[in-house]
Amino acid sequence: MCSHIVELSSPGTWRCSVVPPTTGTQSVDRAAELLSLVVESTQARSFTDLAHETGLAKSTASRLLQALERHGLLLRDDAGLFRPGPLFSLYALRHEPTDGLVDITSKTLRRIADETGETVNLAVPRAGLVIEVAQIDSTYLLGATNWVGTDVPAHCSAQGKVLYAYGALTPPDEPLEPLTPQSITEPAALQRELRQVRRQGYAVSVEELEAGLAAVAAPLRTRDCTTIAAIGITGPVTRMADRTTNLGQLLLNETRRLSRQLGFRPQQGSKEGAA
């Protein structure tokens, strides 16, 4: 339908004008223009800049930006600026797992760190190892070290167990090297541990990688149920040992939310945490 606008054309004279309707194609064109400005920019873009550059009314720009964000084409960061959304990163992830992954997970990592006060890590599988690619540091003076760029033996870490349990790494069938007296060394024992990980949806490691260090981790999964990474919480045993269950549930909630943004849907009739 057309809109009618009554306006004052001259003193004492009113004029009724007909405004053509906004078609679906026009809406798509306007949304595409906003999306292009964000994707082609070398920096995150503000709402004010986008509305000004496109010449759109703020109400229209706001509505279109919200729709683009809702469908994963745009992402609004903590400063309220717009960046390319998780769908673009998901496309990149099919070619190189670390491209865009840190951007996708940054808000989640920060939220977990703020809630727990502990170190939060993002890890990806590489050549049978766990590679840490991002970290939010603990707020405590006594916290974990900076693990970014470090490769960690998978069988000794919570993130490694997650990547084994959900098929991102192939579990070993030969005896494993112990790093501490608590490390799992027998393949059969590791398989029992992995079944427990799949049942509860998260993994726990207590003094298996390093004396005095504990960790909890959960998987990050995509549309085809592929596990692309693991998010973990790491800290001293003195603070972590009594709350691994609560931390595991927190991680489950956060990684499930993020996995759904990446298109993951649990298979019908199965639990979301199950393989």
C-alpha positions as CSV (number, residue, x, y, z in Angstrom):
1,M,0.0,0.0,0.0
2,C,1.1,3.6,-0.6
3,S,1.5,6.0,2.3
4,H,-0.2,9.4,2.3
5,I,1.6,12.4,3.8
6,V,-0.2,15.6,4.5
7,E,2.2,18.6,4.4
8,L,1.9,22.4,4.5
9,S,2.9,23.6,1.0
10,S,2.1,27.3,1.5
11,P,0.5,29.4,4.2
12,G,-3.1,28.2,4.6
13,T,-2.6,25.5,2.0
14,W,-2.3,21.8,2.7
15,R,-1.2,19.2,0.2
16,C,-1.6,15.4,0.3
17,S,1.2,13.5,-1.4
18,V,1.5,9.8,-2.1
19,V,4.7,8.1,-1.1
20,P,5.5,4.9,-3.1
21,P,5.8,1.8,-0.9
22,T,9.2,0.3,0.0
23,T,9.4,-2.9,-1.9
24,G,11.1,-6.1,-0.8
25,T,13.8,-5.5,-3.3
26,Q,14.5,-2.0,-1.9
27,S,14.8,-3.5,1.6
28,V,17.3,-6.1,0.3
29,D,19.3,-3.5,-1.5
30,R,19.5,-1.3,1.6
31,A,20.5,-4.2,3.8
32,A,23.1,-5.3,1.2
33,E,24.5,-1.8,1.2
34,L,24.9,-1.8,5.0
35,L,26.4,-5.2,4.9
36,S,28.9,-4.3,2.2
37,L,30.0,-1.2,4.1
38,V,30.8,-3.3,7.1
39,V,32.5,-6.2,5.3
40,E,34.6,-4.0,3.0
41,S,35.8,-1.8,5.9
42,T,39.2,-2.3,7.5
43,Q,37.6,-1.2,10.9
44,A,34.5,-1.9,12.8
45,R,31.7,0.6,11.9
46,S,29.4,2.6,14.1
47,F,25.7,2.8,13.7
48,T,25.9,6.6,13.3
49,D,28.4,6.3,10.5
50,L,26.5,3.6,8.7
51,A,23.2,5.5,8.8
52,H,25.0,8.7,7.6
53,E,26.9,7.1,4.8
54,T,23.8,5.3,3.4
55,G,21.5,8.2,3.9
56,L,19.0,5.9,5.6
57,A,16.7,7.1,8.4
58,K,18.0,5.9,11.8
59,S,14.9,3.9,12.4
60,T,15.3,2.1,9.0
61,A,19.1,1.5,9.5
62,S,18.5,0.2,13.0
63,R,15.8,-2.3,11.8
64,L,18.0,-3.6,9.0
65,L,21.1,-3.9,11.1
66,Q,19.2,-5.8,13.7
67,A,18.0,-8.2,11.0
68,L,21.5,-8.7,9.7
69,E,22.8,-9.3,13.2
70,R,19.9,-11.7,14.0
71,H,20.8,-13.8,10.9
72,G,24.5,-14.0,11.7
73,L,25.7,-11.7,8.9
74,L,26.8,-8.9,11.3
75,L,28.2,-9.0,14.8
76,R,28.0,-6.1,17.3
77,D,31.0,-6.0,19.6
78,D,31.3,-4.8,23.2
79,A,31.8,-1.2,22.0
80,G,28.6,-1.4,20.0
81,L,30.4,-1.4,16.6
82,F,29.5,-3.6,13.7
83,R,31.8,-6.3,12.3
84,P,31.2,-9.1,9.8
85,G,29.1,-11.8,11.5
86,P,29.7,-15.5,12.4
87,L,28.5,-16.8,9.0
88,F,31.5,-15.2,7.3
89,S,33.8,-16.7,9.9
90,L,32.0,-20.1,9.5
91,Y,32.8,-20.0,5.8
92,A,36.4,-19.2,6.6
93,L,36.6,-22.0,9.1
94,R,35.9,-24.6,6.4
95,H,39.2,-23.6,4.9
96,E,41.4,-22.6,7.9
97,P,40.1,-23.4,11.4
98,T,41.7,-20.4,13.1
99,D,40.5,-17.7,10.6
100,G,37.8,-15.7,12.3
101,L,37.5,-18.1,15.1
102,V,39.0,-15.8,17.7
103,D,36.6,-13.0,16.6
104,I,33.6,-15.4,16.9
105,T,34.5,-16.5,20.3
106,S,35.8,-13.3,21.9
107,K,32.5,-12.2,23.6
108,T,32.0,-15.7,25.0
109,L,35.5,-16.0,26.3
110,R,35.2,-12.6,28.0
111,R,31.8,-13.5,29.5
112,I,33.2,-16.7,31.0
113,A,36.3,-15.0,32.3
114,D,34.2,-12.2,33.9
115,E,31.9,-14.7,35.6
116,T,34.6,-17.1,36.9
117,G,37.7,-14.8,37.3
118,E,39.8,-17.7,35.9
119,T,41.9,-18.0,32.8
120,V,39.8,-18.9,29.7
121,N,41.4,-20.5,26.6
122,L,40.4,-21.4,23.1
123,A,42.1,-24.3,21.5
124,V,42.1,-26.0,18.1
125,P,43.4,-29.5,17.0
126,R,46.6,-29.6,15.1
127,A,48.6,-32.7,14.1
128,G,47.5,-34.7,17.1
129,L,48.1,-31.8,19.5
130,V,46.0,-29.1,21.2
131,I,47.1,-25.6,20.1
132,E,46.0,-22.7,22.2
133,V,45.0,-19.7,20.0
134,A,43.3,-17.3,22.3
135,Q,43.3,-16.5,26.1
136,I,41.6,-14.2,28.6
137,D,43.8,-13.9,31.6
138,S,42.7,-14.6,35.2
139,T,41.8,-11.7,37.5
140,Y,43.7,-13.4,40.3
141,L,47.3,-12.8,41.1
142,L,47.7,-16.6,41.2
143,G,46.6,-17.7,37.8
144,A,47.6,-19.9,34.9
145,T,50.4,-19.0,32.5
146,N,49.9,-17.5,29.0
147,W,49.3,-20.6,26.8
148,V,48.7,-18.9,23.5
149,G,50.8,-20.6,20.8
150,T,51.6,-23.5,23.1
151,D,51.0,-27.1,21.9
152,V,49.6,-29.3,24.7
153,P,49.6,-33.1,24.8
154,A,45.9,-33.9,24.3
155,H,45.6,-36.8,26.7
156,C,46.7,-34.6,29.6
157,S,44.4,-31.6,29.0
158,A,40.7,-31.1,29.4
159,Q,40.5,-29.5,26.0
160,G,42.4,-32.4,24.5
161,K,39.9,-34.9,26.0
162,V,37.1,-32.9,24.5
163,L,38.7,-33.0,21.0
164,Y,39.3,-36.7,21.4
165,A,35.8,-37.4,22.6
166,Y,34.1,-35.5,19.8
167,G,36.2,-36.8,16.9
168,A,38.4,-33.7,16.2
169,L,41.5,-35.8,17.2
170,T,42.0,-39.5,16.9
171,P,42.6,-41.2,20.3
172,P,45.9,-43.1,20.6
173,D,46.1,-46.9,20.8
174,E,49.5,-47.0,22.3
175,P,50.7,-46.2,25.9
176,L,50.9,-42.5,26.6
177,E,53.7,-40.4,28.2
178,P,52.9,-39.3,31.8
179,L,53.5,-35.7,32.6
180,T,52.5,-36.1,36.2
181,P,51.6,-39.0,38.4
182,Q,47.9,-38.2,37.6
183,S,48.3,-38.4,33.8
184,I,46.3,-41.0,32.0
185,T,48.8,-43.4,30.3
186,E,46.7,-46.4,29.1
187,P,44.5,-46.1,26.0
188,A,41.8,-48.2,27.7
189,A,41.6,-45.8,30.6
190,L,41.5,-42.8,28.2
191,Q,38.6,-44.4,26.3
192,R,36.7,-44.8,29.6
193,E,37.4,-41.1,30.3
194,L,36.2,-40.1,26.9
195,R,32.9,-42.0,27.4
196,Q,32.4,-39.9,30.5
197,V,33.1,-36.7,28.6
198,R,30.5,-37.6,26.0
199,R,27.9,-38.4,28.8
200,Q,28.3,-35.2,30.6
201,G,29.3,-32.9,27.7
202,Y,32.5,-31.5,29.2
203,A,35.9,-32.8,30.3
204,V,37.9,-32.3,33.5
205,S,41.6,-32.5,34.1
206,V,43.1,-32.2,37.6
207,E,46.9,-32.2,37.9
208,E,47.2,-34.3,34.8
209,L,49.2,-31.7,32.8
210,E,51.0,-30.0,35.6
211,A,51.0,-30.4,39.4
212,G,48.6,-27.9,41.0
213,L,46.7,-27.1,37.7
214,A,43.1,-28.0,37.0
215,A,40.9,-27.4,33.9
216,V,37.4,-27.9,32.5
217,A,36.6,-27.7,28.8
218,A,33.6,-28.1,26.4
219,P,33.4,-28.5,22.6
220,L,32.5,-25.8,20.0
221,R,30.6,-27.4,17.1
222,T,29.3,-26.4,13.7
223,R,26.4,-27.1,11.3
224,D,27.6,-30.5,10.3
225,C,28.3,-31.6,13.9
226,T,32.1,-31.1,13.4
227,T,33.9,-30.1,16.5
228,I,36.3,-27.3,15.5
229,A,37.6,-26.1,18.9
230,A,37.4,-26.4,22.7
231,I,36.9,-23.7,25.2
232,G,38.5,-24.3,28.6
233,I,38.7,-22.8,32.0
234,T,42.1,-23.2,33.8
235,G,43.2,-22.4,37.3
236,P,44.9,-23.6,40.5
237,V,43.5,-26.8,42.0
238,T,42.9,-24.8,45.2
239,R,40.2,-22.7,43.5
240,M,39.0,-25.2,40.9
241,A,38.7,-28.6,42.4
242,D,35.5,-28.1,44.3
243,R,33.6,-26.3,41.5
244,T,34.4,-28.4,38.3
245,T,30.7,-29.4,38.0
246,N,29.5,-25.8,38.2
247,L,32.2,-24.6,35.8
248,G,31.4,-27.5,33.4
249,Q,27.7,-26.5,33.3
250,L,28.7,-22.9,32.7
251,L,30.8,-24.0,29.8
252,L,28.1,-26.2,28.4
253,N,25.6,-23.3,28.4
254,E,28.1,-21.0,26.7
255,T,29.4,-23.4,24.1
256,R,25.9,-24.6,23.2
257,R,24.8,-21.0,22.6
258,L,27.8,-20.3,20.5
259,S,27.6,-23.6,18.6
260,R,23.9,-22.8,17.7
261,Q,25.1,-19.5,16.2
262,L,27.4,-21.6,14.0
263,G,24.5,-23.7,12.9
264,F,24.9,-26.7,15.1
265,R,21.8,-28.6,15.9
266,P,21.8,-31.8,18.0
267,Q,20.6,-34.9,16.3
268,Q,17.0,-35.8,16.9
269,G,16.6,-38.1,19.9
270,S,20.1,-37.4,21.3
271,K,21.3,-35.2,24.1
272,E,23.0,-32.0,22.9
273,G,26.2,-32.9,24.8
274,A,26.4,-36.3,23.2
275,A,28.5,-37.2,20.3
